[in-house]
């Protein structure tokens, strides 16, 4: 059978797009045959074939760039030479929302350099400036809970160890 001649793509992102002869919200991505450069083929041409003949490798498929999708949580600790970001957040119902402060930081810092950073859509002013982008209530509550637990841990540590000699030395150290 071979590779597909084309791919029909339906998406909510193109729901308003109408192309004559295709259902509304559908686009056609045609296949094309392209030559794969020697550097991307693996073994050099000297290791195969008969002298005087040149090997050419082709690829037939949709005109697209291979890529993969990753959440900002999964991408932590990784950097990429090229990255396409969708700065809108998506929570639960898959409805787009304003990006969270933490998610925004993680996403923007995945690119190795500015030249490799691309945006899926132009950000709206309201996404970042109006109203001011702040930590959401759950995140603020979580930070307050961690601060409270930290204080309780310090107090319990002092209560349990303040009579030990090493604690006295530690407590008298200058900061």
N, C-alpha and C positions, 0 to 999 in steps of 0.2 A: 504493500500500500504506500509506504513512504510518508514523508512529513506532510502536515496539513497544508492545503492551498491557502487557507485564510482562517482567522479566528473571529467569531462574532462575540463581542463583549457587551454585556448589559450591566449597567451600574446606576445606582441612585445619583451619583455625582454628575451623570450626563442625562438625567431623566428628561430634561427640557430640550435636549438636542434632537432635531429631526433631520434625517438624511433620506431623500427620496428612494423608495424601494426597500427600506429597512424599517423594522418596527421602531416606534419612538423610544428614545433612550438607549439605542443600540448603535455601535460603530463596528466597522469591519477593519481588522488589522490583517493586511495581506502578507503573504510569505514572499521572501526574496532569497535568491541564492547569492552568497557572498564567498569570496576567497578568504581562507584563513591564512594569515601571515605565517611564514616559516617559523618565526620566533615563538608562536603560540602552538605549534604542532608537536613539540616534543623532540624526538630524535632528528638529527640533521639529515639533509637529503643524501649525503654520502653513504649513509648506512643502509639505504634501500635502493632497489631498482637497478636498471642497467645503465652503464655509462652513456652519456649523451641525452638521456631522457630527464625531464624535469617533472618532479611530482608536484601536483597542485591539489590541495585539499579544499573542498567546498562545504559549506553549511547551508542548508535550506531551512528556513523557519520564519516565524513572525519577526517583523522589524521592531525589535525591542531589546532592551538591555537586561541581561539576567540580573536579578537582585533578590534579596530576601527581606522579610519584614520582621521587626523586632520591637518589643515594647521598651520604653525607657528604663524600666526596672531591669530587664535582661541585658541591656546594653551597658550597664554600669561597669566601669573598669576597662572598657574597650574604647578604642578610637578607630576611626575610619577615614580613609583618604577622600572618599566622596560619600555624602549623606544627603538624602532628601527627607526633610522634616515636615510633618503635619502638626503644626503647633496648637491646633485645637485639641482640647482634651475630650475623651469619650468615656462616659461612666455608665455602667449598668445597661440602660436601655439603648445604647449605641447612638444616642443623640449627642451631637457636638456641643461642647461647653467651652468656657474660657479655660485656657491651660493653667494648671496650678503652678505656683511659684517654684516648687521643688522639681516638678516635671520639666518646666521650662529650663531650669539650670542644667539638669541632666542631659536633656536633648541637645541644647546648644553647645555643650562641652564635649560631645562625641566626635565632632569634626577635628581633624588634625590641624587644619588651617582654614581661614575664611574662604579661600578660593574653592574649597571642596564642599562648601555648605550651600545647599539649595533648599528653597521653600516650596512646598506643595501648592500653597496659595499665599497671596499677599496678606500679611496680618492686618487685622482691623485695629484702629486706634484703641477702641474699647477693650481689646484683648489684653492690653498691657498698661494703659494709662488711665482710662476712665471707665469704671471706678478703679482706684489704685489696686494693683495686683498685690494681695496680701495672703498670708497663710490662711487656709480655710479653718472653720471652727474645729473640726476633728483634729487637725494638725496642731492648732493652738492648745486644745485640751490635752493632747498627747504630750506636748512639751511641758505644760504645767504639771502633769502627772509625773513625768520623769524628774522634774526639779524637786517635787515633793518627796518622791521615793529616794532621791539622792540625799536630801536633807535628813530623812529618817535613817538612812544607812550610815551617814556620818555620825549622827547622834548615838546610834546603837554601838558603833565602833568605839567611840569615845567612852561611852558608859562601860563597855565590856573590857577595855584595855587601858584605861587611864591610870590604873594602879601598878602597871608593869613598868620596870625600869627603862626598857627600850622606848616605851611611849613617852616617858618623861623627857628623855633625850630628844626625841623627835619633836615633841611639843615646844621645846626651848630653842629649836633651830631658827635662825633668821631666814626670812624668805628673800 
